[in-house]
């Protein structure tokens, strides 16, 4: 946030929107990877690390859901940091 503040101060509405941004983006990505798993497709499948595209997609889903949960748990701290201006 310090970098953004140096470039351009954020307005109150922008700071308020950012409180939920990490969780929302992570949930959107989880949904996208979940769809990829259902459709058995993904442009960046790593066969050296995962036996199938679906396994790779499910790994991505789990990672994004973990990030979303973390952001939710830290929502109060995120809001506090953003309130500084």
Phi and psi restraints in degrees (range 20) as a CNS / XPLOR table:
assign (resid 1 and name C) (resid 2 and name N)
       (resid 2 and name CA) (resid 2 and name C) 1.0 -59.1 20.0 2
assign (resid 2 and name N) (resid 2 and name CA)
       (resid 2 and name C) (resid 3 and name N) 1.0 -40.7 20.0 2
assign (resid 2 and name C) (resid 3 and name N)
       (resid 3 and name CA) (resid 3 and name C) 1.0 -63.3 20.0 2
assign (resid 3 and name N) (resid 3 and name CA)
       (resid 3 and name C) (resid 4 and name N) 1.0 -43.0 20.0 2
assign (resid 3 and name C) (resid 4 and name N)
       (resid 4 and name CA) (resid 4 and name C) 1.0 -63.6 20.0 2
assign (resid 4 and name N) (resid 4 and name CA)
       (resid 4 and name C) (resid 5 and name N) 1.0 -42.0 20.0 2
assign (resid 4 and name C) (resid 5 and name N)
       (resid 5 and name CA) (resid 5 and name C) 1.0 -64.0 20.0 2
assign (resid 5 and name N) (resid 5 and name CA)
       (resid 5 and name C) (resid 6 and name N) 1.0 -33.4 20.0 2
assign (resid 5 and name C) (resid 6 and name N)
       (resid 6 and name CA) (resid 6 and name C) 1.0 -67.1 20.0 2
assign (resid 6 and name N) (resid 6 and name CA)
       (resid 6 and name C) (resid 7 and name N) 1.0 -38.6 20.0 2
assign (resid 6 and name C) (resid 7 and name N)
       (resid 7 and name CA) (resid 7 and name C) 1.0 -74.0 20.0 2
assign (resid 7 and name N) (resid 7 and name CA)
       (resid 7 and name C) (resid 8 and name N) 1.0 -44.0 20.0 2
assign (resid 7 and name C) (resid 8 and name N)
       (resid 8 and name CA) (resid 8 and name C) 1.0 -164.6 20.0 2
assign (resid 8 and name N) (resid 8 and name CA)
       (resid 8 and name C) (resid 9 and name N) 1.0 123.3 20.0 2
assign (resid 8 and name C) (resid 9 and name N)
       (resid 9 and name CA) (resid 9 and name C) 1.0 -60.1 20.0 2
assign (resid 9 and name N) (resid 9 and name CA)
       (resid 9 and name C) (resid 10 and name N) 1.0 141.9 20.0 2
assign (resid 9 and name C) (resid 10 and name N)
       (resid 10 and name CA) (resid 10 and name C) 1.0 -88.1 20.0 2
assign (resid 10 and name N) (resid 10 and name CA)
       (resid 10 and name C) (resid 11 and name N) 1.0 140.4 20.0 2
assign (resid 10 and name C) (resid 11 and name N)
       (resid 11 and name CA) (resid 11 and name C) 1.0 -76.8 20.0 2
assign (resid 11 and name N) (resid 11 and name CA)
       (resid 11 and name C) (resid 12 and name N) 1.0 167.8 20.0 2
assign (resid 11 and name C) (resid 12 and name N)
       (resid 12 and name CA) (resid 12 and name C) 1.0 -59.1 20.0 2
assign (resid 12 and name N) (resid 12 and name CA)
       (resid 12 and name C) (resid 13 and name N) 1.0 -41.9 20.0 2
assign (resid 12 and name C) (resid 13 and name N)
       (resid 13 and name CA) (resid 13 and name C) 1.0 -64.4 20.0 2
assign (resid 13 and name N) (resid 13 and name CA)
       (resid 13 and name C) (resid 14 and name N) 1.0 -39.0 20.0 2
assign (resid 13 and name C) (resid 14 and name N)
       (resid 14 and name CA) (resid 14 and name C) 1.0 -65.5 20.0 2
assign (resid 14 and name N) (resid 14 and name CA)
       (resid 14 and name C) (resid 15 and name N) 1.0 -44.6 20.0 2
assign (resid 14 and name C) (resid 15 and name N)
       (resid 15 and name CA) (resid 15 and name C) 1.0 -62.0 20.0 2
assign (resid 15 and name N) (resid 15 and name CA)
       (resid 15 and name C) (resid 16 and name N) 1.0 -41.4 20.0 2
assign (resid 15 and name C) (resid 16 and name N)
       (resid 16 and name CA) (resid 16 and name C) 1.0 -63.2 20.0 2
assign (resid 16 and name N) (resid 16 and name CA)
       (resid 16 and name C) (resid 17 and name N) 1.0 -41.8 20.0 2
assign (resid 16 and name C) (resid 17 and name N)
       (resid 17 and name CA) (resid 17 and name C) 1.0 -65.4 20.0 2
assign (resid 17 and name N) (resid 17 and name CA)
       (resid 17 and name C) (resid 18 and name N) 1.0 -34.3 20.0 2
assign (resid 17 and name C) (resid 18 and name N)
       (resid 18 and name CA) (resid 18 and name C) 1.0 -69.0 20.0 2
assign (resid 18 and name N) (resid 18 and name CA)
       (resid 18 and name C) (resid 19 and name N) 1.0 -21.4 20.0 2
assign (resid 18 and name C) (resid 19 and name N)
       (resid 19 and name CA) (resid 19 and name C) 1.0 -57.9 20.0 2
assign (resid 19 and name N) (resid 19 and name CA)
       (resid 19 and name C) (resid 20 and name N) 1.0 -40.0 20.0 2
assign (resid 19 and name C) (resid 20 and name N)
       (resid 20 and name CA) (resid 20 and name C) 1.0 -97.3 20.0 2
assign (resid 20 and name N) (resid 20 and name CA)
       (resid 20 and name C) (resid 21 and name N) 1.0 -3.9 20.0 2
assign (resid 20 and name C) (resid 21 and name N)
       (resid 21 and name CA) (resid 21 and name C) 1.0 -61.2 20.0 2
assign (resid 21 and name N) (resid 21 and name CA)
       (resid 21 and name C) (resid 22 and name N) 1.0 -49.3 20.0 2
assign (resid 21 and name C) (resid 22 and name N)
       (resid 22 and name CA) (resid 22 and name C) 1.0 -61.7 20.0 2
assign (resid 22 and name N) (resid 22 and name CA)
       (resid 22 and name C) (resid 23 and name N) 1.0 -44.4 20.0 2
assign (resid 22 and name C) (resid 23 and name N)
       (resid 23 and name CA) (resid 23 and name C) 1.0 -63.2 20.0 2
assign (resid 23 and name N) (resid 23 and name CA)
       (resid 23 and name C) (resid 24 and name N) 1.0 -45.5 20.0 2
assign (resid 23 and name C) (resid 24 and name N)
       (resid 24 and name CA) (resid 24 and name C) 1.0 -63.6 20.0 2
assign (resid 24 and name N) (resid 24 and name CA)
       (resid 24 and name C) (resid 25 and name N) 1.0 -45.8 20.0 2
assign (resid 24 and name C) (resid 25 and name N)
       (resid 25 and name CA) (resid 25 and name C) 1.0 -63.6 20.0 2
assign (resid 25 and name N) (resid 25 and name CA)
       (resid 25 and name C) (resid 26 and name N) 1.0 -42.2 20.0 2
assign (resid 25 and name C) (resid 26 and name N)
       (resid 26 and name CA) (resid 26 and name C) 1.0 -62.8 20.0 2
assign (resid 26 and name N) (resid 26 and name CA)
       (resid 26 and name C) (resid 27 and name N) 1.0 -40.7 20.0 2
assign (resid 26 and name C) (resid 27 and name N)
       (resid 27 and name CA) (resid 27 and name C) 1.0 -66.1 20.0 2
assign (resid 27 and name N) (resid 27 and name CA)
       (resid 27 and name C) (resid 28 and name N) 1.0 -39.2 20.0 2
assign (resid 27 and name C) (resid 28 and name N)
       (resid 28 and name CA) (resid 28 and name C) 1.0 -63.1 20.0 2
assign (resid 28 and name N) (resid 28 and name CA)
       (resid 28 and name C) (resid 29 and name N) 1.0 -42.4 20.0 2
assign (resid 28 and name C) (resid 29 and name N)
       (resid 29 and name CA) (resid 29 and name C) 1.0 -66.9 20.0 2
assign (resid 29 and name N) (resid 29 and name CA)
       (resid 29 and name C) (resid 30 and name N) 1.0 -38.8 20.0 2
assign (resid 29 and name C) (resid 30 and name N)
       (resid 30 and name CA) (resid 30 and name C) 1.0 -60.1 20.0 2
assign (resid 30 and name N) (resid 30 and name CA)
       (resid 30 and name C) (resid 31 and name N) 1.0 -42.8 20.0 2
assign (resid 30 and name C) (resid 31 and name N)
       (resid 31 and name CA) (resid 31 and name C) 1.0 -63.8 20.0 2
assign (resid 31 and name N) (resid 31 and name CA)
       (resid 31 and name C) (resid 32 and name N) 1.0 -41.3 20.0 2
assign (resid 31 and name C) (resid 32 and name N)
       (resid 32 and name CA) (resid 32 and name C) 1.0 -62.6 20.0 2
assign (resid 32 and name N) (resid 32 and name CA)
       (resid 32 and name C) (resid 33 and name N) 1.0 -46.2 20.0 2
assign (resid 32 and name C) (resid 33 and name N)
       (resid 33 and name CA) (resid 33 and name C) 1.0 -68.6 20.0 2
assign (resid 33 and name N) (resid 33 and name CA)
       (resid 33 and name C) (resid 34 and name N) 1.0 -31.5 20.0 2
assign (resid 33 and name C) (resid 34 and name N)
       (resid 34 and name CA) (resid 34 and name C) 1.0 -64.7 20.0 2
assign (resid 34 and name N) (resid 34 and name CA)
       (resid 34 and name C) (resid 35 and name N) 1.0 -43.1 20.0 2
assign (resid 34 and name C) (resid 35 and name N)
       (resid 35 and name CA) (resid 35 and name C) 1.0 -61.7 20.0 2
assign (resid 35 and name N) (resid 35 and name CA)
       (resid 35 and name C) (resid 36 and name N) 1.0 -43.1 20.0 2
assign (resid 35 and name C) (resid 36 and name N)
       (resid 36 and name CA) (resid 36 and name C) 1.0 -57.7 20.0 2
assign (resid 36 and name N) (resid 36 and name CA)
       (resid 36 and name C) (resid 37 and name N) 1.0 -40.0 20.0 2
assign (resid 36 and name C) (resid 37 and name N)
       (resid 37 and name CA) (resid 37 and name C) 1.0 -64.8 20.0 2
assign (resid 37 and name N) (resid 37 and name CA)
       (resid 37 and name C) (resid 38 and name N) 1.0 -44.1 20.0 2
assign (resid 37 and name C) (resid 38 and name N)
       (resid 38 and name CA) (resid 38 and name C) 1.0 -62.2 20.0 2
assign (resid 38 and name N) (resid 38 and name CA)
       (resid 38 and name C) (resid 39 and name N) 1.0 -37.0 20.0 2
assign (resid 38 and name C) (resid 39 and name N)
       (resid 39 and name CA) (resid 39 and name C) 1.0 -90.7 20.0 2
assign (resid 39 and name N) (resid 39 and name CA)
       (resid 39 and name C) (resid 40 and name N) 1.0 -1.8 20.0 2
assign (resid 39 and name C) (resid 40 and name N)
       (resid 40 and name CA) (resid 40 and name C) 1.0 52.0 20.0 2
assign (resid 40 and name N) (resid 40 and name CA)
       (resid 40 and name C) (resid 41 and name N) 1.0 55.5 20.0 2
assign (resid 40 and name C) (resid 41 and name N)
       (resid 41 and name CA) (resid 41 and name C) 1.0 -148.2 20.0 2
assign (resid 41 and name N) (resid 41 and name CA)
       (resid 41 and name C) (resid 42 and name N) 1.0 148.6 20.0 2
assign (resid 41 and name C) (resid 42 and name N)
       (resid 42 and name CA) (resid 42 and name C) 1.0 -173.5 20.0 2
assign (resid 42 and name N) (resid 42 and name CA)
       (resid 42 and name C) (resid 43 and name N) 1.0 133.6 20.0 2
assign (resid 42 and name C) (resid 43 and name N)
       (resid 43 and name CA) (resid 43 and name C) 1.0 -73.4 20.0 2
assign (resid 43 and name N) (resid 43 and name CA)
       (resid 43 and name C) (resid 44 and name N) 1.0 -18.0 20.0 2
assign (resid 43 and name C) (resid 44 and name N)
       (resid 44 and name CA) (resid 44 and name C) 1.0 -117.3 20.0 2
assign (resid 44 and name N) (resid 44 and name CA)
       (resid 44 and name C) (resid 45 and name N) 1.0 32.2 20.0 2
assign (resid 44 and name C) (resid 45 and name N)
       (resid 45 and name CA) (resid 45 and name C) 1.0 -60.6 20.0 2
assign (resid 45 and name N) (resid 45 and name CA)
       (resid 45 and name C) (resid 46 and name N) 1.0 134.9 20.0 2
assign (resid 45 and name C) (resid 46 and name N)
       (resid 46 and name CA) (resid 46 and name C) 1.0 -107.4 20.0 2
assign (resid 46 and name N) (resid 46 and name CA)
       (resid 46 and name C) (resid 47 and name N) 1.0 92.5 20.0 2
assign (resid 46 and name C) (resid 47 and name N)
       (resid 47 and name CA) (resid 47 and name C) 1.0 -66.9 20.0 2
assign (resid 47 and name N) (resid 47 and name CA)
       (resid 47 and name C) (resid 48 and name N) 1.0 -15.5 20.0 2
assign (resid 47 and name C) (resid 48 and name N)
       (resid 48 and name CA) (resid 48 and name C) 1.0 -74.8 20.0 2
assign (resid 48 and name N) (resid 48 and name CA)
       (resid 48 and name C) (resid 49 and name N) 1.0 -25.3 20.0 2
assign (resid 48 and name C) (resid 49 and name N)
       (resid 49 and name CA) (resid 49 and name C) 1.0 -107.0 20.0 2
assign (resid 49 and name N) (resid 49 and name CA)
       (resid 49 and name C) (resid 50 and name N) 1.0 -22.9 20.0 2
assign (resid 49 and name C) (resid 50 and name N)
       (resid 50 and name CA) (resid 50 and name C) 1.0 -133.8 20.0 2
assign (resid 50 and name N) (resid 50 and name CA)
       (resid 50 and name C) (resid 51 and name N) 1.0 137.6 20.0 2
assign (resid 50 and name C) (resid 51 and name N)
       (resid 51 and name CA) (resid 51 and name C) 1.0 -69.6 20.0 2
assign (resid 51 and name N) (resid 51 and name CA)
       (resid 51 and name C) (resid 52 and name N) 1.0 -25.1 20.0 2
assign (resid 51 and name C) (resid 52 and name N)
       (resid 52 and name CA) (resid 52 and name C) 1.0 -143.5 20.0 2
assign (resid 52 and name N) (resid 52 and name CA)
       (resid 52 and name C) (resid 53 and name N) 1.0 163.1 20.0 2
assign (resid 52 and name C) (resid 53 and name N)
       (resid 53 and name CA) (resid 53 and name C) 1.0 -61.5 20.0 2
assign (resid 53 and name N) (resid 53 and name CA)
       (resid 53 and name C) (resid 54 and name N) 1.0 -39.6 20.0 2
assign (resid 53 and name C) (resid 54 and name N)
       (resid 54 and name CA) (resid 54 and name C) 1.0 -60.9 20.0 2
assign (resid 54 and name N) (resid 54 and name CA)
       (resid 54 and name C) (resid 55 and name N) 1.0 -44.1 20.0 2
assign (resid 54 and name C) (resid 55 and name N)
       (resid 55 and name CA) (resid 55 and name C) 1.0 -60.4 20.0 2
assign (resid 55 and name N) (resid 55 and name CA)
       (resid 55 and name C) (resid 56 and name N) 1.0 -40.3 20.0 2
assign (resid 55 and name C) (resid 56 and name N)
       (resid 56 and name CA) (resid 56 and name C) 1.0 -66.7 20.0 2
assign (resid 56 and name N) (resid 56 and name CA)
       (resid 56 and name C) (resid 57 and name N) 1.0 -44.0 20.0 2
assign (resid 56 and name C) (resid 57 and name N)
       (resid 57 and name CA) (resid 57 and name C) 1.0 -61.8 20.0 2
assign (resid 57 and name N) (resid 57 and name CA)
       (resid 57 and name C) (resid 58 and name N) 1.0 -42.7 20.0 2
assign (resid 57 and name C) (resid 58 and name N)
       (resid 58 and name CA) (resid 58 and name C) 1.0 -65.5 20.0 2
assign (resid 58 and name N) (resid 58 and name CA)
       (resid 58 and name C) (resid 59 and name N) 1.0 -33.6 20.0 2
assign (resid 58 and name C) (resid 59 and name N)
       (resid 59 and name CA) (resid 59 and name C) 1.0 -62.6 20.0 2
assign (resid 59 and name N) (resid 59 and name CA)
       (resid 59 and name C) (resid 60 and name N) 1.0 -42.5 20.0 2
assign (resid 59 and name C) (resid 60 and name N)
       (resid 60 and name CA) (resid 60 and name C) 1.0 -64.1 20.0 2
assign (resid 60 and name N) (resid 60 and name CA)
       (resid 60 and name C) (resid 61 and name N) 1.0 -42.9 20.0 2
assign (resid 60 and name C) (resid 61 and name N)
       (resid 61 and name CA) (resid 61 and name C) 1.0 -57.3 20.0 2
assign (resid 61 and name N) (resid 61 and name CA)
       (resid 61 and name C) (resid 62 and name N) 1.0 -49.1 20.0 2
assign (resid 61 and name C) (resid 62 and name N)
       (resid 62 and name CA) (resid 62 and name C) 1.0 -60.8 20.0 2
assign (resid 62 and name N) (resid 62 and name CA)
       (resid 62 and name C) (resid 63 and name N) 1.0 -41.2 20.0 2
assign (resid 62 and name C) (resid 63 and name N)
       (resid 63 and name CA) (resid 63 and name C) 1.0 -64.1 20.0 2
assign (resid 63 and name N) (resid 63 and name CA)
       (resid 63 and name C) (resid 64 and name N) 1.0 -43.0 20.0 2
assign (resid 63 and name C) (resid 64 and name N)
       (resid 64 and name CA) (resid 64 and name C) 1.0 -70.0 20.0 2
assign (resid 64 and name N) (resid 64 and name CA)
       (resid 64 and name C) (resid 65 and name N) 1.0 -37.5 20.0 2
assign (resid 64 and name C) (resid 65 and name N)
       (resid 65 and name CA) (resid 65 and name C) 1.0 -65.8 20.0 2
assign (resid 65 and name N) (resid 65 and name CA)
       (resid 65 and name C) (resid 66 and name N) 1.0 -37.3 20.0 2
assign (resid 65 and name C) (resid 66 and name N)
       (resid 66 and name CA) (resid 66 and name C) 1.0 -62.7 20.0 2
assign (resid 66 and name N) (resid 66 and name CA)
       (resid 66 and name C) (resid 67 and name N) 1.0 -43.5 20.0 2
assign (resid 66 and name C) (resid 67 and name N)
       (resid 67 and name CA) (resid 67 and name C) 1.0 -62.9 20.0 2
assign (resid 67 and name N) (resid 67 and name CA)
       (resid 67 and name C) (resid 68 and name N) 1.0 -42.8 20.0 2
assign (resid 67 and name C) (resid 68 and name N)
       (resid 68 and name CA) (resid 68 and name C) 1.0 -62.1 20.0 2
assign (resid 68 and name N) (resid 68 and name CA)
       (resid 68 and name C) (resid 69 and name N) 1.0 -43.1 20.0 2
assign (resid 68 and name C) (resid 69 and name N)
       (resid 69 and name CA) (resid 69 and name C) 1.0 -63.4 20.0 2
assign (resid 69 and name N) (resid 69 and name CA)
       (resid 69 and name C) (resid 70 and name N) 1.0 -40.8 20.0 2
assign (resid 69 and name C) (resid 70 and name N)
       (resid 70 and name CA) (resid 70 and name C) 1.0 -62.5 20.0 2
assign (resid 70 and name N) (resid 70 and name CA)
       (resid 70 and name C) (resid 71 and name N) 1.0 -44.7 20.0 2
assign (resid 70 and name C) (resid 71 and name N)
       (resid 71 and name CA) (resid 71 and name C) 1.0 -62.4 20.0 2
assign (resid 71 and name N) (resid 71 and name CA)
       (resid 71 and name C) (resid 72 and name N) 1.0 -38.8 20.0 2
assign (resid 71 and name C) (resid 72 and name N)
       (resid 72 and name CA) (resid 72 and name C) 1.0 -64.2 20.0 2
assign (resid 72 and name N) (resid 72 and name CA)
       (resid 72 and name C) (resid 73 and name N) 1.0 -43.5 20.0 2
assign (resid 72 and name C) (resid 73 and name N)
       (resid 73 and name CA) (resid 73 and name C) 1.0 -63.9 20.0 2
assign (resid 73 and name N) (resid 73 and name CA)
       (resid 73 and name C) (resid 74 and name N) 1.0 -31.5 20.0 2
assign (resid 73 and name C) (resid 74 and name N)
       (resid 74 and name CA) (resid 74 and name C) 1.0 -98.5 20.0 2
assign (resid 74 and name N) (resid 74 and name CA)
       (resid 74 and name C) (resid 75 and name N) 1.0 12.3 20.0 2
assign (resid 74 and name C) (resid 75 and name N)
       (resid 75 and name CA) (resid 75 and name C) 1.0 -54.0 20.0 2
assign (resid 75 and name N) (resid 75 and name CA)
       (resid 75 and name C) (resid 76 and name N) 1.0 -43.3 20.0 2
assign (resid 75 and name C) (resid 76 and name N)
       (resid 76 and name CA) (resid 76 and name C) 1.0 -61.6 20.0 2
assign (resid 76 and name N) (resid 76 and name CA)
       (resid 76 and name C) (resid 77 and name N) 1.0 -42.8 20.0 2
assign (resid 76 and name C) (resid 77 and name N)
       (resid 77 and name CA) (resid 77 and name C) 1.0 -68.6 20.0 2
assign (resid 77 and name N) (resid 77 and name CA)
       (resid 77 and name C) (resid 78 and name N) 1.0 -39.3 20.0 2
assign (resid 77 and name C) (resid 78 and name N)
       (resid 78 and name CA) (resid 78 and name C) 1.0 -60.9 20.0 2
assign (resid 78 and name N) (resid 78 and name CA)
       (resid 78 and name C) (resid 79 and name N) 1.0 -46.5 20.0 2
assign (resid 78 and name C) (resid 79 and name N)
       (resid 79 and name CA) (resid 79 and name C) 1.0 -61.3 20.0 2
assign (resid 79 and name N) (resid 79 and name CA)
       (resid 79 and name C) (resid 80 and name N) 1.0 -41.0 20.0 2
assign (resid 79 and name C) (resid 80 and name N)
       (resid 80 and name CA) (resid 80 and name C) 1.0 -62.4 20.0 2
assign (resid 80 and name N) (resid 80 and name CA)
       (resid 80 and name C) (resid 81 and name N) 1.0 -44.9 20.0 2
assign (resid 80 and name C) (resid 81 and name N)
       (resid 81 and name CA) (resid 81 and name C) 1.0 -65.5 20.0 2
assign (resid 81 and name N) (resid 81 and name CA)
       (resid 81 and name C) (resid 82 and name N) 1.0 -38.3 20.0 2
assign (resid 81 and name C) (resid 82 and name N)
       (resid 82 and name CA) (resid 82 and name C) 1.0 -73.7 20.0 2
assign (resid 82 and name N) (resid 82 and name CA)
       (resid 82 and name C) (resid 83 and name N) 1.0 -26.6 20.0 2
assign (resid 82 and name C) (resid 83 and name N)
       (resid 83 and name CA) (resid 83 and name C) 1.0 -65.7 20.0 2
assign (resid 83 and name N) (resid 83 and name CA)
       (resid 83 and name C) (resid 84 and name N) 1.0 -19.5 20.0 2
assign (resid 83 and name C) (resid 84 and name N)
       (resid 84 and name CA) (resid 84 and name C) 1.0 -65.3 20.0 2
assign (resid 84 and name N) (resid 84 and name CA)
       (resid 84 and name C) (resid 85 and name N) 1.0 -8.8 20.0 2
